[in-house]
Amino acid sequence: MTVAILKYSSCNLSSLSNCLNSIGIKYHICLSAKDLEAASIIILPGVGTFESVIDEIKKNGVYDVIKKKAKNGCKIIGICIGMQILAETGRELMTNKSKGLALIEGDVEKMKDFHIGWSQLKAGPNCSKNLKKFFNKNFYFNHSYYLNLKNKKIIKLYSLYDGIKIPSLIINKNICGFQFHPEKSQIFGKKLLEYCIKENL
């Protein structure tokens, strides 16, 4: 298992690094396509806007590499904005929609209110037994956009906010996304991130 964290200018790596260190996960911080070549797991961290992150990973030459490695079975784990860029399209800074990585079918849409703070997770209809132990536990959210999925079956855990059933943990084969910040969600966040890194999804 070789874990790579993709670094982009907007992301804050300290919390994620501290979290992985605390659960004994070895990782490399990567900037380029060459850095990602040996990775069996790629983590796309949180913080940033859809357009700026997509533009930066294209500029750094890793956009197509991520898509190729995902197609070849590499596990991709996205956190917050890292989850949202897995979608087909998003719109945050611009009037027109921007294209995402398109590893998940769906579009990123704006919420009425900013969702910040602790929210409980609920079990989706296809939530596995191993994941059900995390529902009704509180996790830390900080976002004003959410992923409107075409295939609701990949929602393993969700939260309710502003009348929206927010996909909070999605798993589709080797693609995994957290809308919340597991690295900032104390013990249960650490355990859930560790599970998604170590287990076959």
C-alpha positions as CSV (number, residue, x, y, z in Angstrom):
1,M,0.0,0.0,0.0
2,T,1.5,3.3,-1.1
3,V,-0.5,6.4,-0.1
4,A,0.0,9.6,-1.9
5,I,-1.5,13.0,-0.8
6,L,-1.8,15.3,-3.8
7,K,-0.8,18.8,-2.8
8,Y,-2.3,21.9,-4.3
9,S,-1.9,25.5,-3.2
10,S,-5.2,25.9,-1.4
11,C,-5.1,22.7,0.7
12,N,-4.1,22.6,4.3
13,L,-2.1,19.4,4.8
14,S,-1.3,19.7,8.5
15,S,-4.5,18.3,9.9
16,L,-4.5,15.4,7.4
17,S,-0.9,14.7,8.0
18,N,-1.4,14.6,11.7
19,C,-4.4,12.3,11.4
20,L,-2.5,9.8,9.2
21,N,0.5,9.9,11.5
22,S,-1.8,9.2,14.5
23,I,-3.2,6.1,12.9
24,G,0.1,4.8,11.6
25,I,-0.5,5.4,7.9
26,K,2.7,6.1,5.9
27,Y,2.2,8.5,3.0
28,H,4.0,10.7,0.5
29,I,3.1,14.3,-0.4
30,C,3.1,14.6,-4.1
31,L,3.1,17.5,-6.6
32,S,3.6,16.0,-10.0
33,A,2.5,13.2,-12.2
34,K,5.8,11.4,-11.7
35,D,5.3,11.5,-7.9
36,L,1.9,9.7,-8.3
37,E,3.2,6.9,-10.5
38,A,3.8,4.4,-7.7
39,A,0.7,5.3,-5.7
40,S,-1.9,2.6,-5.0
41,I,-4.0,5.1,-3.1
42,I,-4.3,8.8,-3.9
43,I,-5.9,11.2,-1.4
44,L,-7.3,14.5,-2.7
45,P,-7.5,16.8,0.3
46,G,-10.0,19.4,1.2
47,V,-10.1,23.2,1.1
48,G,-10.3,25.3,-2.1
49,T,-12.7,26.1,-4.9
50,F,-13.8,23.7,-7.6
51,E,-12.4,25.7,-10.5
52,S,-9.1,26.6,-8.8
53,V,-8.3,23.0,-7.8
54,I,-9.2,21.6,-11.2
55,D,-7.2,24.3,-13.0
56,E,-4.2,23.6,-10.8
57,I,-4.1,19.9,-11.2
58,K,-4.4,20.3,-15.0
59,K,-1.6,22.8,-14.9
60,N,0.6,20.4,-12.9
61,G,-0.2,17.6,-15.4
62,V,-1.9,15.3,-12.9
63,Y,-5.5,15.5,-14.1
64,D,-5.2,12.8,-16.7
65,V,-2.9,10.8,-14.5
66,I,-5.6,10.6,-11.8
67,K,-8.2,9.5,-14.3
68,K,-5.9,6.9,-15.7
69,K,-4.9,5.5,-12.4
70,A,-8.5,5.4,-11.2
71,K,-9.4,3.4,-14.4
72,N,-6.6,1.0,-13.6
73,G,-7.9,0.3,-10.0
74,C,-6.0,2.8,-7.9
75,K,-8.1,3.9,-4.9
76,I,-9.0,7.6,-5.1
77,I,-10.1,9.2,-1.8
78,G,-11.5,12.7,-2.0
79,I,-12.1,15.0,1.0
80,C,-14.5,17.9,0.8
81,I,-13.4,19.8,-2.3
82,G,-11.4,16.7,-3.1
83,M,-14.6,14.8,-3.2
84,Q,-16.5,17.4,-5.2
85,I,-13.9,17.5,-8.0
86,L,-14.6,13.8,-8.6
87,A,-17.9,14.9,-10.1
88,E,-18.7,15.6,-13.8
89,T,-19.2,19.4,-13.3
90,G,-19.1,22.1,-10.7
91,R,-19.7,25.9,-10.6
92,E,-18.3,28.1,-7.8
93,L,-16.4,31.1,-9.1
94,M,-17.6,31.2,-12.7
95,T,-21.0,31.5,-14.4
96,N,-20.5,28.5,-16.6
97,K,-20.0,25.0,-15.2
98,S,-16.4,23.6,-15.1
99,K,-15.6,20.0,-15.9
100,G,-14.4,17.9,-13.0
101,L,-12.6,14.5,-13.1
102,A,-15.9,12.8,-14.0
103,L,-15.0,9.7,-11.8
104,I,-18.5,10.0,-10.2
105,E,-21.7,10.8,-12.1
106,G,-23.2,14.0,-10.8
107,D,-22.9,17.7,-10.5
108,V,-21.8,20.0,-7.7
109,E,-24.5,22.4,-6.7
110,K,-24.8,25.4,-4.3
111,M,-26.7,25.1,-1.0
112,K,-28.8,27.9,0.4
113,D,-26.8,28.2,3.6
114,F,-23.3,27.4,4.6
115,H,-22.9,24.1,6.4
116,I,-20.3,24.5,9.1
117,G,-20.0,22.5,12.3
118,W,-20.9,19.1,13.6
119,S,-23.6,16.9,12.0
120,Q,-24.7,13.4,12.5
121,L,-24.4,10.8,9.8
122,K,-27.2,8.4,8.8
123,A,-26.9,5.1,7.1
124,G,-27.7,4.9,3.4
125,P,-29.7,2.0,1.9
126,N,-26.5,0.2,0.8
127,C,-24.5,1.0,3.9
128,S,-22.4,-2.0,4.9
129,K,-22.4,-3.5,8.4
130,N,-18.9,-2.2,9.0
131,L,-20.0,1.4,8.2
132,K,-23.3,1.3,10.2
133,K,-21.3,1.7,13.4
134,F,-20.6,5.3,12.3
135,F,-24.2,6.4,11.9
136,N,-25.6,8.8,14.6
137,K,-22.0,9.9,15.2
138,N,-21.0,13.5,14.7
139,F,-18.6,14.6,12.0
140,Y,-17.2,18.0,11.1
141,F,-18.5,19.8,8.0
142,N,-17.4,23.0,6.3
143,H,-19.0,23.6,2.9
144,S,-21.6,25.5,0.9
145,Y,-21.8,23.2,-2.1
146,Y,-22.8,19.5,-2.3
147,L,-22.6,16.7,-4.8
148,N,-25.9,16.0,-6.4
149,L,-25.5,12.4,-7.5
150,K,-27.1,10.6,-10.4
151,N,-26.7,7.2,-8.7
152,K,-28.0,7.5,-5.1
153,K,-27.0,3.8,-4.4
154,I,-23.4,4.8,-3.9
155,I,-24.3,7.0,-0.9
156,K,-23.1,4.9,2.1
157,L,-23.6,7.6,4.8
158,Y,-25.5,10.9,4.5
159,S,-26.3,13.9,6.6
160,L,-29.4,16.1,6.6
161,Y,-29.0,19.9,6.4
162,D,-31.1,22.7,5.0
163,G,-33.6,20.1,3.7
164,I,-30.9,18.4,1.6
165,K,-29.8,14.8,2.0
166,I,-26.1,15.5,1.6
167,P,-24.0,12.6,0.4
168,S,-21.4,12.5,3.1
169,L,-19.6,9.2,2.3
170,I,-19.8,7.8,-1.2
171,I,-18.1,4.6,-2.4
172,N,-18.2,3.4,-5.9
173,K,-15.7,0.5,-6.5
174,N,-12.3,2.1,-6.0
175,I,-13.6,5.7,-5.7
176,C,-14.4,7.1,-2.2
177,G,-15.5,10.6,-1.2
178,F,-16.0,12.3,2.1
179,Q,-18.0,15.6,2.2
180,F,-17.0,16.1,5.8
181,H,-13.5,16.4,7.1
182,P,-12.6,13.0,8.7
183,E,-9.2,14.4,9.8
184,K,-11.0,17.0,11.9
185,S,-13.7,14.7,13.2
186,Q,-11.8,13.3,16.2
187,I,-11.8,9.6,16.9
188,F,-14.6,8.5,14.7
189,G,-13.2,10.5,11.8
190,K,-9.9,8.8,12.2
191,K,-11.4,5.4,12.3
192,L,-13.5,5.9,9.3
193,L,-10.6,7.3,7.2
194,E,-8.5,4.4,8.3
195,Y,-11.2,1.9,7.3
196,C,-11.5,3.5,3.8
197,I,-7.7,3.5,3.3
198,K,-7.1,-0.1,4.5
199,E,-10.2,-2.1,3.5
200,N,-11.4,-3.3,0.1
201,L,-14.3,-1.0,-0.7
